[in-house]
Amino acid sequence: MAVLCAGTLYGVYPPFRTTVNAQTQKLKVWATGTIDAGLSPVHADSVTADQQEPGHPGLDAADELLTTYWLAPWSTSKEPTLTFHFSHHVTLRKIILHSGASDAYIQDGRPSNLRLLYSNGESFTILPQDTSQEQTFTISHAELITSLRIQVGGVYPGSGGSSVAIAEIELFGLSL
């Protein structure tokens, strides 16, 4: 009898249906460990870097391989920047960051401050931890953008000099 009443209430009363759907979605996300329901991977049409070391171009930070990485000289006077270009407007919600170089994690510096600069004039800052584990960040202000610039504003220093490495940046957003 309770199931019948709940089913009828679900079918005829939209606020109850919305609440049940939201709670079900939260349970699904918790149980499956997915990034977020409704979010899809977003791939850039091109990725460029204003600075890079030979053999480690900016594109290596977005090639979906953790064995490659972008490596750039680090200086507070000329902070290295990656630029992601999209062929259409995208809305971003999450970033997964894999800091450091896969084969030289301690040797090269890792980002401690990343400024996200969007084509819509907005910006957002994330503060990664110094870990070789992936880090997921919820971001905001990235609505209907055609490019994303990621500027390294600070680093955890490496043992081998003044450089900064990012193995991979994964973007997730709303399907438009």
C-alpha positions as CSV (number, residue, x, y, z in Angstrom):
1,M,0.0,0.0,0.0
2,A,2.9,2.4,0.9
3,V,4.6,1.7,-2.5
4,L,1.3,2.4,-4.3
5,C,0.8,5.7,-2.5
6,A,4.4,6.8,-3.0
7,G,4.2,5.9,-6.7
8,T,1.0,7.9,-7.2
9,L,2.5,10.8,-5.3
10,Y,5.6,10.6,-7.5
11,G,3.5,10.7,-10.6
12,V,1.2,13.5,-9.8
13,Y,3.2,15.9,-7.5
14,P,6.2,17.4,-9.2
15,P,8.0,18.8,-6.1
16,F,8.0,15.2,-4.6
17,R,9.3,13.8,-7.9
18,T,12.1,16.4,-8.1
19,T,13.2,15.6,-4.5
20,V,13.1,11.8,-5.1
21,N,15.1,12.3,-8.4
22,A,17.7,14.5,-6.7
23,Q,18.2,12.0,-3.8
24,T,18.4,9.1,-6.2
25,Q,21.1,11.0,-8.3
26,K,23.1,11.8,-5.1
27,L,23.0,8.1,-4.1
28,K,24.1,7.0,-7.6
29,V,27.0,9.4,-7.6
30,W,28.1,8.3,-4.1
31,A,27.7,4.6,-5.0
32,T,29.5,4.7,-8.4
33,G,32.1,7.3,-7.5
34,T,31.5,9.2,-10.8
35,I,32.6,12.7,-11.2
36,D,29.1,14.2,-11.5
37,A,26.0,13.1,-13.2
38,G,25.3,15.1,-16.3
39,L,28.9,16.1,-16.8
40,S,30.8,14.9,-19.9
41,P,34.5,15.1,-20.8
42,V,35.3,18.2,-22.7
43,H,38.2,18.1,-25.2
44,A,39.9,21.1,-26.6
45,D,40.5,21.5,-30.3
46,S,44.0,22.8,-29.6
47,V,46.2,23.2,-26.6
48,T,49.2,25.6,-26.7
49,A,51.8,26.8,-24.2
50,D,53.5,30.1,-24.2
51,Q,56.6,28.4,-22.8
52,Q,57.8,24.8,-23.0
53,E,61.0,22.7,-22.7
54,P,62.1,20.7,-25.7
55,G,60.2,17.4,-26.0
56,H,57.4,18.5,-23.6
57,P,54.9,20.7,-25.4
58,G,51.7,22.0,-23.9
59,L,49.6,19.5,-25.8
60,D,51.2,16.8,-23.6
61,A,49.0,18.1,-20.7
62,A,45.9,17.2,-22.6
63,D,46.7,14.1,-24.5
64,E,45.0,11.7,-22.1
65,L,48.4,10.0,-21.3
66,L,49.9,10.1,-17.9
67,T,53.3,9.1,-19.2
68,T,53.8,12.4,-21.0
69,Y,53.8,15.9,-19.5
70,W,54.1,19.6,-20.2
71,L,57.3,21.0,-18.8
72,A,58.0,24.7,-18.7
73,P,60.6,27.0,-17.1
74,W,59.3,28.6,-14.0
75,S,59.7,32.2,-13.1
76,T,57.6,34.6,-11.2
77,S,58.3,37.3,-13.8
78,K,57.0,35.2,-16.7
79,E,54.5,32.7,-15.4
80,P,53.9,29.8,-17.9
81,T,50.5,29.5,-19.4
82,L,48.5,26.7,-21.2
83,T,45.7,27.8,-23.4
84,F,42.8,25.4,-24.4
85,H,40.8,26.4,-27.4
86,F,37.3,25.1,-28.1
87,S,35.5,25.2,-31.5
88,H,32.2,25.9,-29.8
89,H,31.0,27.3,-26.5
90,V,31.4,25.0,-23.5
91,T,30.5,25.2,-19.9
92,L,33.1,23.7,-17.6
93,R,32.4,22.5,-14.0
94,K,35.2,20.2,-13.0
95,I,38.9,19.7,-13.6
96,I,41.0,16.7,-12.8
97,L,44.7,17.6,-12.4
98,H,47.7,15.2,-12.5
99,S,50.6,17.3,-11.2
100,G,54.2,16.7,-11.9
101,A,56.3,14.7,-14.4
102,S,55.6,11.0,-14.6
103,D,59.2,10.0,-14.7
104,A,60.6,12.9,-12.6
105,Y,58.0,13.8,-10.0
106,I,60.4,15.1,-7.3
107,Q,62.9,16.6,-9.8
108,D,60.5,19.0,-11.5
109,G,58.3,21.5,-9.8
110,R,54.6,21.0,-9.5
111,P,51.9,23.8,-9.6
112,S,50.7,25.2,-6.2
113,N,48.5,27.9,-7.7
114,L,46.6,27.8,-11.0
115,R,44.7,30.7,-12.3
116,L,41.9,29.8,-14.7
117,L,41.2,32.7,-17.1
118,Y,38.1,32.3,-19.2
119,S,37.2,33.8,-22.6
120,N,34.1,35.3,-20.9
121,G,36.3,37.6,-18.8
122,E,35.8,35.7,-15.6
123,S,38.5,33.8,-13.6
124,F,38.9,31.2,-10.9
125,T,41.9,30.1,-8.8
126,I,42.6,26.5,-7.6
127,L,45.3,25.5,-5.1
128,P,46.5,22.0,-5.8
129,Q,48.2,19.9,-3.1
130,D,51.7,18.6,-3.6
131,T,50.8,15.0,-4.5
132,S,51.3,12.6,-7.3
133,Q,47.6,11.5,-7.0
134,E,45.0,13.0,-9.2
135,Q,43.1,16.0,-7.7
136,T,39.5,16.9,-8.7
137,F,38.4,20.6,-8.4
138,T,34.9,22.0,-8.8
139,I,35.2,25.3,-10.7
140,S,32.9,28.1,-11.4
141,H,32.4,31.1,-13.8
142,A,33.3,29.0,-16.9
143,E,30.0,29.4,-18.6
144,L,29.8,29.5,-22.4
145,I,33.5,29.9,-23.0
146,T,35.6,29.3,-26.2
147,S,39.0,29.3,-24.5
148,L,40.6,28.6,-21.1
149,R,44.0,29.9,-20.1
150,I,45.6,28.1,-17.2
151,Q,48.4,30.3,-15.7
152,V,50.8,28.7,-13.2
153,G,50.9,31.3,-10.4
154,G,53.1,29.3,-7.9
155,V,55.0,26.0,-7.7
156,Y,56.2,23.4,-5.2
157,P,59.9,23.5,-6.1
158,G,61.6,20.5,-7.6
159,S,65.0,19.2,-6.7
160,G,66.4,19.7,-10.2
161,G,65.9,23.4,-10.9
162,S,63.3,25.9,-11.7
163,S,60.7,24.2,-13.9
164,V,57.1,23.2,-13.5
165,A,55.4,20.0,-14.9
166,I,51.8,19.0,-15.4
167,A,51.1,15.4,-16.6
168,E,47.4,15.8,-17.5
169,I,44.5,18.2,-17.2
170,E,41.0,16.6,-17.7
171,L,38.0,18.9,-18.2
172,F,34.4,18.1,-17.5
173,G,31.4,20.2,-18.3
174,L,27.7,20.2,-19.3
175,S,26.6,18.8,-22.6
176,L,25.2,21.7,-24.6
